[in-house]
Amino acid sequence: MSPVIERVKRSGKQSRSSSRDEEATGDARRDRWRKHRIARRKEFVEAALRALDTHGPDLGMEDVAAEAGVTKPVLYRHFDDKADLYVALGQRGTEILFERLIPAINAELAPVPRIRMALDAFFTVIEEHPNLYRLLAHGRPEKPVSSDVVAEDKELIATALTALLGDYMRMFNMDSGAAEPWAHGIVGMVQNTGEWWLDRRSMGRDAVVEYLTQIIWAAIDGLSRQNGVVIDPNLPLEANKVVQLGRASESLEESS
C-alpha cells in the first residue's frame, strides 16, 4: 500500500476516533471533560500559531503558554511535549492548506485562471503563515516525530494532481503516462519557488503567481500542441475533472 493512501487512511481513523471522542458515553461528567479537552487542545494550537508569528520557528512551550494565557504545566496536560505540539501544528497546517487549495484546483474555470487560482491559494497560505511553513519544513523538534508533514502533503498533492492531469490527457487521447512525473515536477517547482520567495520577497505575491502560471501553462500548451491538441487558455473545458482529497477520506477519489 502506498504511503499516501496509508496516511489518508490513518487520518480517517484519527477523524473517526475524534468523532467517537465527541459522542456521548452516558457519563455526563466524562463527556463534558472530554469535550473540554478537545476544545482546549484546539485553542492551544491556535495560540501556537499566533506565537509563531511573534517568536518564529524557534518558539518554546513557554511562548505558547504565555500566548494562551496559561502556565506551562497546564499546556503539558494537553500535549506530551513539544514534538506532540509540532504534530498538532502540522495537522492544522494541512487543514489550512487543503481548505484553500483543493477548491481552487477543482474550480470550474478556464485552464489559465484555474492554474492561477490554485497557485494563489498556496502562496496566500505560506504568506499568511510563513513561520508555520518554516517550522514544518525545516524545524527540528527535540525528539523525532512520526511524520514529515510537508513531504507527506507534497506527496498527497502530487498524487491528486497526477489523477487530474491523467484524466485530461486521456480525454484528449494523449499518453497519460507523463502525468505522474509531470505532477511531481510541478509540485516540486512550486514548493521550491515558494521557499525562495519566502526568503527573498523580491517581488509581490501576484507577480510570482503570474510568472508560475505562465510557465506551467506554457508547458501544458506546448505538450498538447505536439499532440495536435489546441486548448483555449481562457475558455472552460467541456469536462471539468476534479479530485476529491481530504484528511478524513478513505481513499483518493476522482470524478468528472
Salt bridges, closest charged atoms under 4 A:
ASP31 OD1 - ARG34 NH1 3.31
GLU43 OE1 - ARG40 NH1 2.92
GLU46 OE2 - ARG92 NE 2.77
GLU62 OE1 - LYS72 NZ 3.95
ASP63 OD1 - HIS55 NE2 3.72
GLU67 OE2 - ARG50 NE 2.84
ASP81 OD2 - LYS143 NZ 2.86
ASP84 OD1 - ARG41 NH2 3.33
GLU95 OE1 - ARG92 NH1 3.25
ASP120 OD1 - ARG205 NE 3.00
GLU127 OE1 - ARG205 NH1 2.61
GLU128 OE1 - ARG100 NH2 2.79
GLU152 OE1 - ARG7 NE 3.07
GLU152 OE2 - ARG10 NH2 3.84
ASP153 OD1 - ARG7 NH1 2.57
ASP167 OD1 - ARG170 NH2 2.97
GLU195 OE1 - HIS138 NE2 3.33
ASP206 OD1 - ARG205 NH2 3.98
GLU210 OE1 - ARG116 NE 2.75
ASP221 OD2 - ARG225 NE 3.03
GLU250 OE2 - ARG16 NH1 2.69
